[in-house]
Amino acid sequence: MPRPKFLPTTGPCPAAVEPTVPRRRNDRGQATPLVIGVVAIAAASLIPIARLGRSASDAARARAAADAAALAGVVDGPTGARRGAAANDGTLVSFVRIGTDVVVTVSVGVATAKARATLNGG
């Protein structure tokens, strides 16, 4: 009887054995954590900048409302000052008449401003 050309083996096929050469490391995906970190830092730094911008905006609006309240108050008294402040989204905090002068304090948001107006002529 002739001998078989291929003998059955008990181990894995030699072609299925993985090579012993180390694989090259893949750098794909390394930018993702970096981008996430940069975005997180940028978002965290925008919060104080937004607060500063709002504070500056409130201060400018408070000055405008105080000017309007003082001018209205010198003519119409505390009622006019209250309306002048409210027309500019402000709240009249104080009203003081000193002779022909009026000094008002108005708040808008987180800011407060003072203004003075004088009645000339009449």
OpenMM code with the backbone's topology and positions (N, CA, C; nanometers):
from openmm import Vec3, app, unit

residues = "MET PRO ARG PRO LYS PHE LEU PRO THR THR GLY PRO CYS PRO ALA ALA VAL GLU PRO THR VAL PRO ARG ARG ARG ASN ASP ARG GLY GLN ALA THR PRO LEU VAL ILE GLY VAL VAL ALA ILE ALA ALA ALA SER LEU ILE PRO ILE ALA ARG LEU GLY ARG SER ALA SER ASP ALA ALA ARG ALA ARG ALA ALA ALA ASP ALA ALA ALA LEU ALA GLY VAL VAL ASP GLY PRO THR GLY ALA ARG ARG GLY ALA ALA ALA ASN ASP GLY THR LEU VAL SER PHE VAL ARG ILE GLY THR ASP VAL VAL VAL THR VAL SER VAL GLY VAL ALA THR ALA LYS ALA ARG ALA THR LEU ASN GLY GLY".split()
positions = [
    Vec3(0.0842, -0.1155, 0.0000),
    Vec3(0.0000, 0.0000, 0.0000),
    Vec3(0.0900, 0.1234, 0.0000),
    Vec3(0.0520, 0.2149, -0.0866),
    Vec3(0.1395, 0.3323, -0.0920),
    Vec3(0.1168, 0.4234, 0.0290),
    Vec3(0.2184, 0.4909, 0.0636),
    Vec3(0.2172, 0.5803, 0.1781),
    Vec3(0.1469, 0.7115, 0.1416),
    Vec3(0.0610, 0.7692, 0.2329),
    Vec3(-0.0048, 0.8961, 0.2005),
    Vec3(0.0976, 1.0093, 0.1948),
    Vec3(0.0710, 1.1006, 0.1047),
    Vec3(0.1631, 1.2129, 0.0896),
    Vec3(0.1528, 1.3104, 0.2077),
    Vec3(0.0361, 1.3271, 0.2623),
    Vec3(0.0164, 1.4221, 0.3725),
    Vec3(-0.0247, 1.3461, 0.4956),
    Vec3(0.0473, 1.3658, 0.6008),
    Vec3(0.0141, 1.3002, 0.7264),
    Vec3(-0.0690, 1.3957, 0.8109),
    Vec3(-0.1663, 1.3446, 0.8790),
    Vec3(-0.2426, 1.4351, 0.9648),
    Vec3(-0.1539, 1.4857, 1.0785),
    Vec3(-0.1726, 1.6139, 1.1151),
    Vec3(-0.0960, 1.6739, 1.2250),
    Vec3(-0.1884, 1.7001, 1.3413),
    Vec3(-0.1328, 1.7106, 1.4589),
    Vec3(-0.2146, 1.7360, 1.5766),
    Vec3(-0.2164, 1.8826, 1.6151),
    Vec3(-0.1256, 1.9652, 1.5696),
    Vec3(-0.1185, 2.1076, 1.6058),
    Vec3(-0.1790, 2.1953, 1.4981),
    Vec3(-0.1707, 2.3223, 1.5184),
    Vec3(-0.2277, 2.4136, 1.4196),
    Vec3(-0.1480, 2.4104, 1.2902),
    Vec3(-0.2148, 2.4497, 1.1901),
    Vec3(-0.1529, 2.4584, 1.0586),
    Vec3(-0.0407, 2.5610, 1.0638),
    Vec3(0.0754, 2.5356, 1.0079),
    Vec3(0.1855, 2.6316, 1.0147),
    Vec3(0.1492, 2.7662, 0.9564),
    Vec3(0.0592, 2.7738, 0.8631),
    Vec3(0.0210, 2.9024, 0.8044),
    Vec3(-0.0662, 2.9832, 0.9000),
    Vec3(-0.1304, 2.9173, 0.9984),
    Vec3(-0.2184, 2.9863, 1.0914),
    Vec3(-0.1428, 3.0432, 1.2105),
    Vec3(-0.0189, 3.0098, 1.2273),
    Vec3(0.0594, 3.0587, 1.3411),
    Vec3(0.0962, 3.2047, 1.3152),
    Vec3(0.0749, 3.2866, 1.4148),
    Vec3(0.1062, 3.4282, 1.3988),
    Vec3(0.2566, 3.4482, 1.3982),
    Vec3(0.3010, 3.5465, 1.3234),
    Vec3(0.4447, 3.5711, 1.3191),
    Vec3(0.4944, 3.6235, 1.4534),
    Vec3(0.6189, 3.6035, 1.4793),
    Vec3(0.6768, 3.6491, 1.6056),
    Vec3(0.7319, 3.7904, 1.5948),
    Vec3(0.7193, 3.8509, 1.4789),
    Vec3(0.7665, 3.9881, 1.4606),
    Vec3(0.6688, 4.0813, 1.5321),
    Vec3(0.7185, 4.1727, 1.6189),
    Vec3(0.6258, 4.2622, 1.6892),
    Vec3(0.5524, 4.3539, 1.5912),
    Vec3(0.4275, 4.3794, 1.6235),
    Vec3(0.3461, 4.4665, 1.5381),
    Vec3(0.3816, 4.6123, 1.5639),
    Vec3(0.3636, 4.6917, 1.4596),
    Vec3(0.3838, 4.8353, 1.4748),
    Vec3(0.2685, 4.8949, 1.5517),
    Vec3(0.2985, 4.9867, 1.6392),
    Vec3(0.1948, 5.0507, 1.7192),
    Vec3(0.1158, 5.1480, 1.6338),
    Vec3(-0.0140, 5.1487, 1.6503),
    Vec3(-0.1009, 5.2338, 1.5705),
    Vec3(-0.1321, 5.3606, 1.6487),
    Vec3(-0.1101, 5.4785, 1.5892),
    Vec3(-0.1348, 5.6064, 1.6561),
    Vec3(-0.2722, 5.6635, 1.6245),
    Vec3(-0.3550, 5.5889, 1.5569),
    Vec3(-0.4875, 5.6396, 1.5230),
    Vec3(-0.5686, 5.6623, 1.6502),
    Vec3(-0.6437, 5.7716, 1.6523),
    Vec3(-0.7286, 5.8016, 1.7669),
    Vec3(-0.6609, 5.8824, 1.8751),
    Vec3(-0.5339, 5.9175, 1.8579),
    Vec3(-0.4623, 5.9918, 1.9613),
    Vec3(-0.5061, 6.1382, 1.9663),
    Vec3(-0.5590, 6.1907, 1.8588),
    Vec3(-0.6011, 6.3307, 1.8567),
    Vec3(-0.7320, 6.3515, 1.9317),
    Vec3(-0.8133, 6.2509, 1.9448),
    Vec3(-0.9441, 6.2661, 2.0089),
    Vec3(-0.9327, 6.3142, 2.1529),
    Vec3(-0.8512, 6.2535, 2.2385),
    Vec3(-0.8399, 6.3055, 2.3751),
    Vec3(-0.7826, 6.4468, 2.3794),
    Vec3(-0.6922, 6.4760, 2.2878),
    Vec3(-0.6348, 6.6108, 2.2830),
    Vec3(-0.7413, 6.7138, 2.2475),
    Vec3(-0.8233, 6.6835, 2.1491),
    Vec3(-0.9299, 6.7760, 2.1081),
    Vec3(-1.0312, 6.7937, 2.2210),
    Vec3(-1.0660, 6.6856, 2.2873),
    Vec3(-1.1604, 6.6945, 2.3992),
    Vec3(-1.1035, 6.7832, 2.5095),
    Vec3(-0.9760, 6.7698, 2.5376),
    Vec3(-0.9125, 6.8534, 2.6396),
    Vec3(-0.9117, 7.0007, 2.6022),
    Vec3(-0.8784, 7.0292, 2.4777),
    Vec3(-0.8765, 7.1685, 2.4322),
    Vec3(-1.0158, 7.2297, 2.4376),
    Vec3(-1.1163, 7.1551, 2.3960),
    Vec3(-1.2542, 7.2056, 2.3997),
    Vec3(-1.2985, 7.2284, 2.5439),
    Vec3(-1.2624, 7.1394, 2.6339),
    Vec3(-1.3002, 7.1559, 2.7753),
    Vec3(-1.2352, 7.2799, 2.8354),
    Vec3(-1.1094, 7.3032, 2.8049),
    Vec3(-1.0396, 7.4222, 2.8570),
    Vec3(-1.1016, 7.5488, 2.7983),
    Vec3(-1.1325, 7.5467, 2.6698),
    Vec3(-1.1941, 7.6641, 2.6068),
    Vec3(-1.3307, 7.6934, 2.6676),
    Vec3(-1.4097, 7.5897, 2.6912),
    Vec3(-1.5423, 7.6099, 2.7511),
    Vec3(-1.5308, 7.6629, 2.8933),
    Vec3(-1.4353, 7.6105, 2.9685),
    Vec3(-1.4174, 7.6566, 3.1061),
    Vec3(-1.3700, 7.8014, 3.1117),
    Vec3(-1.2926, 7.8445, 3.0143),
    Vec3(-1.2450, 7.9829, 3.0160),
    Vec3(-1.3514, 8.0797, 2.9658),
    Vec3(-1.4514, 8.0321, 2.8935),
    Vec3(-1.5561, 8.1210, 2.8446),
    Vec3(-1.6522, 8.1643, 2.9544),
    Vec3(-1.6656, 8.0860, 3.0586),
    Vec3(-1.7594, 8.1199, 3.1661),
    Vec3(-1.7206, 8.2508, 3.2346),
    Vec3(-1.5961, 8.2686, 3.2814),
    Vec3(-1.5619, 8.3973, 3.3437),
    Vec3(-1.5653, 8.5137, 3.2449),
    Vec3(-1.5316, 8.4863, 3.1193),
    Vec3(-1.5356, 8.5930, 3.0194),
    Vec3(-1.6799, 8.6392, 2.9978),
    Vec3(-1.7733, 8.5456, 2.9952),
    Vec3(-1.9144, 8.5817, 2.9789),
    Vec3(-1.9651, 8.6618, 3.0989),
    Vec3(-1.9217, 8.6210, 3.2184),
    Vec3(-1.9625, 8.6968, 3.3377),
    Vec3(-1.9074, 8.8390, 3.3352),
    Vec3(-1.7838, 8.8532, 3.2935),
    Vec3(-1.7232, 8.9858, 3.2841),
    Vec3(-1.7967, 9.0707, 3.1817),
    Vec3(-1.8317, 9.0112, 3.0676),
    Vec3(-1.9064, 9.0843, 2.9654),
    Vec3(-2.0431, 9.1273, 3.0146),
    Vec3(-2.1102, 9.0402, 3.0884),
    Vec3(-2.2416, 9.0764, 3.1407),
    Vec3(-2.2298, 9.1882, 3.2434),
    Vec3(-2.1276, 9.1815, 3.3262),
    Vec3(-2.1068, 9.2849, 3.4270),
    Vec3(-2.0824, 9.4205, 3.3606),
    Vec3(-2.0010, 9.4221, 3.2555),
    Vec3(-1.9743, 9.5474, 3.1837),
    Vec3(-2.1005, 9.5990, 3.1162),
    Vec3(-2.1791, 9.5105, 3.0598),
    Vec3(-2.3036, 9.5499, 2.9953),
    Vec3(-2.4020, 9.6078, 3.0974),
    Vec3(-2.4141, 9.5409, 3.2124),
    Vec3(-2.5024, 9.5911, 3.3179),
    Vec3(-2.4575, 9.7282, 3.3680),
    Vec3(-2.3268, 9.7487, 3.3776),
    Vec3(-2.2752, 9.8780, 3.4247),
    Vec3(-2.3112, 9.9902, 3.3270),
    Vec3(-2.2964, 9.9645, 3.1980),
    Vec3(-2.3303, 10.0657, 3.0975),
    Vec3(-2.4800, 10.0943, 3.0984),
    Vec3(-2.5610, 9.9902, 3.1094),
    Vec3(-2.7061, 10.0097, 3.1140),
    Vec3(-2.7481, 10.0826, 3.2413),
    Vec3(-2.6797, 10.0555, 3.3528),
    Vec3(-2.7120, 10.1233, 3.4787),
    Vec3(-2.6799, 10.2725, 3.4697),
    Vec3(-2.5672, 10.3065, 3.4048),
    Vec3(-2.5342, 10.4492, 3.3889),
    Vec3(-2.6387, 10.5208, 3.3033),
    Vec3(-2.6819, 10.4570, 3.1954),
    Vec3(-2.7832, 10.5181, 3.1090),
    Vec3(-2.9161, 10.5336, 3.1833),
    Vec3(-2.9544, 10.4322, 3.2595),
    Vec3(-3.0800, 10.4397, 3.3351),
    Vec3(-3.0712, 10.5452, 3.4451),
    Vec3(-2.9539, 10.5603, 3.5077),
    Vec3(-2.9375, 10.6621, 3.6122),
    Vec3(-2.9455, 10.8021, 3.5524),
    Vec3(-2.8845, 10.8213, 3.4360),
    Vec3(-2.8940, 10.9519, 3.3700),
    Vec3(-3.0396, 10.9863, 3.3376),
    Vec3(-3.1128, 10.8913, 3.2821),
    Vec3(-3.2530, 10.9153, 3.2479),
    Vec3(-3.3359, 10.9413, 3.3729),
    Vec3(-3.3081, 10.8675, 3.4795),
    Vec3(-3.3839, 10.8856, 3.6038),
    Vec3(-3.3553, 11.0219, 3.6651),
    Vec3(-3.2294, 11.0645, 3.6605),
    Vec3(-3.1948, 11.1956, 3.7173),
    Vec3(-3.2627, 11.3080, 3.6388),
    Vec3(-3.2586, 11.2994, 3.5074),
    Vec3(-3.3216, 11.4041, 3.4255),
    Vec3(-3.4728, 11.4068, 3.4457),
    Vec3(-3.5356, 11.2900, 3.4527),
    Vec3(-3.6801, 11.2853, 3.4756),
    Vec3(-3.7132, 11.3273, 3.6179),
    Vec3(-3.6277, 11.2933, 3.7118),
    Vec3(-3.6535, 11.3262, 3.8515),
    Vec3(-3.6392, 11.4742, 3.8824),
    Vec3(-3.5520, 11.5436, 3.8121),
    Vec3(-3.5359, 11.6871, 3.8373),
    Vec3(-3.6608, 11.7637, 3.7952),
    Vec3(-3.7359, 11.7085, 3.7001),
    Vec3(-3.8584, 11.7739, 3.6533),
    Vec3(-3.9808, 11.7216, 3.7273),
    Vec3(-3.9939, 11.5887, 3.7408),
    Vec3(-4.1157, 11.5281, 3.7950),
    Vec3(-4.0997, 11.4650, 3.9327),
    Vec3(-3.9868, 11.4806, 3.9967),
    Vec3(-3.9677, 11.4257, 4.1308),
    Vec3(-3.9421, 11.2752, 4.1292),
    Vec3(-3.9654, 11.2106, 4.2448),
    Vec3(-3.9360, 11.0673, 4.2559),
    Vec3(-4.0166, 10.9805, 4.1594),
    Vec3(-4.1392, 11.0201, 4.1305),
    Vec3(-4.2204, 10.9421, 4.0379),
    Vec3(-4.1595, 10.9428, 3.8982),
    Vec3(-4.1158, 11.0587, 3.8533),
    Vec3(-4.0498, 11.0687, 3.7229),
    Vec3(-3.9186, 10.9921, 3.7198),
    Vec3(-3.8437, 10.9986, 3.8302),
    Vec3(-3.7172, 10.9252, 3.8368),
    Vec3(-3.7421, 10.7749, 3.8288),
    Vec3(-3.8456, 10.7282, 3.8972),
    Vec3(-3.8790, 10.5853, 3.8935),
    Vec3(-3.9180, 10.5426, 3.7519),
    Vec3(-3.9964, 10.6258, 3.6836),
    Vec3(-4.0358, 10.5942, 3.5462),
    Vec3(-3.9161, 10.5989, 3.4510),
    Vec3(-3.8286, 10.6975, 3.4707),
    Vec3(-3.7083, 10.7079, 3.3855),
    Vec3(-3.6173, 10.5869, 3.4014),
    Vec3(-3.6034, 10.5386, 3.5248),
    Vec3(-3.5214, 10.4195, 3.5486),
    Vec3(-3.5872, 10.2964, 3.4875),
    Vec3(-3.7176, 10.2821, 3.5074),
    Vec3(-3.7893, 10.1645, 3.4564),
    Vec3(-3.7904, 10.1614, 3.3042),
    Vec3(-3.7948, 10.2780, 3.2396),
    Vec3(-3.7940, 10.2828, 3.0935),
    Vec3(-3.6619, 10.2296, 3.0374),
    Vec3(-3.5577, 10.2281, 3.1194),
    Vec3(-3.4269, 10.1776, 3.0775),
    Vec3(-3.3911, 10.0477, 3.1496),
    Vec3(-3.4927, 9.9721, 3.1895),
    Vec3(-3.4754, 9.8418, 3.2561),
    Vec3(-3.4002, 9.8515, 3.3875),
    Vec3(-3.4148, 9.9632, 3.4559),
    Vec3(-3.3472, 9.9802, 3.5844),
    Vec3(-3.4464, 9.9918, 3.6985),
    Vec3(-3.3912, 9.9880, 3.8191),
    Vec3(-3.4714, 10.0030, 3.9406),
    Vec3(-3.4152, 10.1202, 4.0201),
    Vec3(-3.5017, 10.2153, 4.0564),
    Vec3(-3.4579, 10.3299, 4.1360),
    Vec3(-3.4295, 10.2834, 4.2777),
    Vec3(-3.3053, 10.3028, 4.3226),
    Vec3(-3.2639, 10.2619, 4.4566),
    Vec3(-3.2788, 10.3772, 4.5538),
    Vec3(-3.2349, 10.4975, 4.5125),
    Vec3(-3.2488, 10.6139, 4.6010),
    Vec3(-3.2718, 10.7393, 4.5182),
    Vec3(-3.3406, 10.8344, 4.5816),
    Vec3(-3.3695, 10.9642, 4.5204),
    Vec3(-3.3476, 11.0703, 4.6275),
    Vec3(-3.2589, 11.1648, 4.5991),
    Vec3(-3.2313, 11.2725, 4.6949),
    Vec3(-3.2364, 11.4047, 4.6195),
    Vec3(-3.3184, 11.4990, 4.6735),
    Vec3(-3.3240, 11.6340, 4.6158),
    Vec3(-3.2465, 11.7271, 4.7071),
    Vec3(-3.1515, 11.7985, 4.6468),
    Vec3(-3.0699, 11.8954, 4.7208),
    Vec3(-3.0844, 12.0292, 4.6485),
    Vec3(-3.1749, 12.1103, 4.6954),
    Vec3(-3.2026, 12.2378, 4.6288),
    Vec3(-3.2585, 12.2123, 4.4900),
    Vec3(-3.1864, 12.2615, 4.3874),
    Vec3(-3.2311, 12.2387, 4.2492),
    Vec3(-3.1646, 12.1153, 4.1868),
    Vec3(-3.0854, 12.0438, 4.2661),
    Vec3(-3.0182, 11.9227, 4.2176),
    Vec3(-3.0943, 11.7976, 4.2592),
    Vec3(-3.0791, 11.6955, 4.1795),
    Vec3(-3.1346, 11.5636, 4.2109),
    Vec3(-3.0217, 11.4624, 4.1946),
    Vec3(-3.0047, 11.3763, 4.2952),
    Vec3(-2.9067, 11.2672, 4.2883),
    Vec3(-2.9836, 11.1367, 4.3005),
    Vec3(-2.9658, 11.0494, 4.2015),
    Vec3(-3.0358, 10.9211, 4.2019),
    Vec3(-2.9339, 10.8072, 4.1955),
    Vec3(-2.9758, 10.6950, 4.2499),
    Vec3(-2.8994, 10.5707, 4.2370),
    Vec3(-2.9924, 10.4683, 4.1741),
    Vec3(-2.9422, 10.4027, 4.0686),
    Vec3(-3.0221, 10.3074, 3.9920),
    Vec3(-2.9429, 10.1774, 3.9798),
    Vec3(-3.0145, 10.0650, 3.9870),
    Vec3(-2.9480, 9.9356, 3.9669),
    Vec3(-3.0072, 9.8662, 3.8451),
    Vec3(-2.9187, 9.8010, 3.7708),
    Vec3(-2.9569, 9.7193, 3.6558),
    Vec3(-2.8752, 9.5911, 3.6656),
    Vec3(-2.9425, 9.4785, 3.6798),
    Vec3(-2.8704, 9.3510, 3.6919),
    Vec3(-2.7817, 9.3512, 3.8152),
    Vec3(-2.6514, 9.3333, 3.7945),
    Vec3(-2.5566, 9.3287, 3.9055),
    Vec3(-2.4868, 9.4624, 3.9268),
    Vec3(-2.5208, 9.5636, 3.8485),
    Vec3(-2.4513, 9.6935, 3.8545),
    Vec3(-2.5406, 9.8006, 3.9152),
    Vec3(-2.4737, 9.8987, 3.9764),
    Vec3(-2.5418, 10.0146, 4.0335),
    Vec3(-2.4693, 10.1398, 3.9860),
    Vec3(-2.5471, 10.2466, 3.9577),
    Vec3(-2.4868, 10.3712, 3.9108),
    Vec3(-2.5584, 10.4899, 3.9734),
    Vec3(-2.4807, 10.5983, 3.9912),
    Vec3(-2.5358, 10.7240, 4.0424),
    Vec3(-2.5320, 10.8291, 3.9334),
    Vec3(-2.6281, 10.9203, 3.9386),
    Vec3(-2.6301, 11.0324, 3.8437),
    Vec3(-2.6866, 11.1542, 3.9140),
    Vec3(-2.6444, 11.2686, 3.8648),
    Vec3(-2.6889, 11.3958, 3.9238),
    Vec3(-2.7382, 11.4860, 3.8115),
    Vec3(-2.8480, 11.5537, 3.8353),
    Vec3(-2.9034, 11.6492, 3.7378),
    Vec3(-2.9425, 11.7752, 3.8124),
    Vec3(-2.9296, 11.8882, 3.7428),
    Vec3(-2.9608, 12.0195, 3.8004),
    Vec3(-3.0669, 12.0864, 3.7130),
    Vec3(-3.1674, 12.1471, 3.7808),
    Vec3(-3.2725, 12.2193, 3.7099),
    Vec3(-3.2231, 12.3618, 3.6869),
    Vec3(-3.2063, 12.3985, 3.5614),
    Vec3(-3.1622, 12.5336, 3.5261),
    Vec3(-3.2786, 12.6114, 3.4672),
    Vec3(-3.2950, 12.7324, 3.5087),
    Vec3(-3.3993, 12.8183, 3.4509),
    Vec3(-3.5369, 12.7792, 3.5014),
    Vec3(-3.6084, 12.7055, 3.4286),
    Vec3(-3.7370, 12.6597, 3.4760),
    Vec3(-3.8382, 12.6956, 3.3832),
] * unit.nanometer
topology = app.Topology()
chain = topology.addChain("A")
for resn in residues:
    res = topology.addResidue(resn, chain)
    for name in ("N", "CA", "C"):
        topology.addAtom(name, app.Element.getBySymbol(name[0]), res)
